[in-house]
Amino acid sequence: MESILMDSGEEKLRKFGYAQQFIREFTLLTNFSVSFSVMSIITGIMGSLGIAWNAGGPVSAIWGWVVASVVTMSVGLSMAEIVSACPNAGGPYFWASVLAGKHGPFFSWITGWFNLVGQVAITSSIVFSLATHLASMLLLSTGGAGTGIELTDAQFLGVYTGILVLSGIMNAFNTRIVAWLSGFSVVWHFASLIVIIIMIPTVAPKHQTASFVFTKFYDAAETKTGITSNAYLFLVGMLMSQYTITGYDASAHLAEETKGADIACSWAILMAIGASAVAGWAMLLALLFSIQDPTTLNDGSAGGYVAGQIFYDAFHSRFGSGGGGVVALSIPGVAMLLCGMASLTSNSRMIFGFARDRGLPIKLVASISPYTGTPVWAIVFALACAFVLGLPLLNSHVAYSAVVSISTIGLYISYAIPICCRLTFSRTSFERGPFHLGRFSEPVGWVAVFWVAFITAVFVLPTSYPVTPSTLNYSGVAVGILLVCVVTWWWSPIYGARDWYKGAKGAATSPLPCTALFEPRVLSFAQPSHLITSSACVAARMSPRTD
């Protein structure tokens, strides 16, 4: 009787050995809105359009977006199938633990850290994009590059820190308010997209030709990157698209706060990718058709902020003043703030889940505030990490590109590992949820795995030649260091993670035959406690961890 009345997502959570601690305030719409807000095509395009523009131009932006959107859907489909079977706040690291069998703890450990670092990096890059956006608005409103007010490094850091703190405050409210803000965010994003897509081309007095938008490609000589291969240059420019179309694992991290999570989370992931793909392409077309003078995008009044320059030039060319463009930039500015909030929501839930399973050995961040029902200390931890990662970004576009690459690579590796585990270790034993791909599960999954391997290799390559300390793509170094550190920590003879991290709790138990509940001794802390099991359960399960 209990299973009939119980929410289907909560029922699966209990079968995996977890207590329901969050309030399930999120619906399919609000869950989708978090992923859509984290992906925030407005933030991604406004902040990183310069990457595509300087690595091929319109072709890299327009067609790179199409390629990334189509292939990324295979990743989303595979993740949607897995989250339907395993709805848990941990997301990818939990799936890896469940799907990798006896190797679950190791693959869960690797996945968890790549997901954590990727999420911190994406939060940092979002906040950096907003800080750059605000700095450009100030510059444009005070006369433009050369005469306007430019923020010093210390001032920029102050703006960056202020945005982080504001995002933290917005996340610290109770779950109901966070869910409401998430709903407001998706409304703002859609409304803003409509306004931008209509307003900028309407205001712009002249428009680029279809030939320019769809076929113009700036080769190595024109972009001054030193890259001699046009195919290589196109792939470098595609970073903008792949970076923007990421972060949809946010829907999975909200599984314990979503009603009917085994269905809602799956559809939220696919809806977020699909909606972002279509709306993002429309926004790119609107901006590229509205370019007034391609030669000024890197050297104009906005100081190299390509998207901001397009806004400014459209209004300046029409009215003789770019003031309207500065005001219009406040529309994507609000969207960026809401994107940062949503990213932190996802980041903090992942940290909470990872700490709850001892992957992050800090008990405090595995607690839930009795006042707000949210993981406040996980939010603080995420903010601190994003602040530290943001320090190298000061006045460095190379560092920004590296952080964008790290966030993209880190997240996609964490997506691919559980998909690969499902295709190998759990090929015959995977128990499907209500959403599944049927006979297409394996071919779609392998497309997803190979695509992630491909973009990982591409996005660690140098983005300009000759390679010097100031032009080196440090993302490869950072990813390599992360991999070495987590593997070394796992096998270390002193406090080695393999001695105390046993994977997600549910991976150590059979999820279906028994109904044991992993109840925490102190409800404000999701710490391990005694499993309530019958003798039949004990025989069927592996031995649970003890404190």
Protein Blocks (a to p, Z undefined) as FASTA:
>chain_A
ZZmmpcfklmmmmmnopacfbdcfbcfklmmmmmmmmnommlmmmmmmmmmmmnnpjmlm
mmmmmmmmmmmmmmmmmmmmmmmmmgcfklmmlmmmmmnommlmmmmmmmmmmmmmmmmm
mmmmmmmmmmmmmmmmmmmmnnpahjaccddfklmmmmmmmmmmmmmmmmmpcfklmmmm
mmmmmmmmmmmmmmmmmmmmmmpmbdcdfklmmmpccdfklnonopabfklmmmmmmmmm
mmmmghjlmmmmmmmmcghklmmmmmmmmmmmmmmmmmmmmmmmmmmmmpmblmlmmmmm
noopaklmmmmmmmmmmnopaklmmmmmmmmmmmmmmmmmmmmmmmmmmmmmmmmnomac
cfklmcccfklopafklmmmmmmmmmmmmmmmgopaklmmmmmmmmmmmmmmmmmmmmmm
mmmmmmmmpccdfbdgkjmlmmmmmmmmmmmmmmmmmmmpcfbdcddfklocfklmmmmm
mmmmmmmmmmpmghpaklmpgbjfklmpcfklpccdcddfblkbccdddddddfklmmmp
ccdddZZ
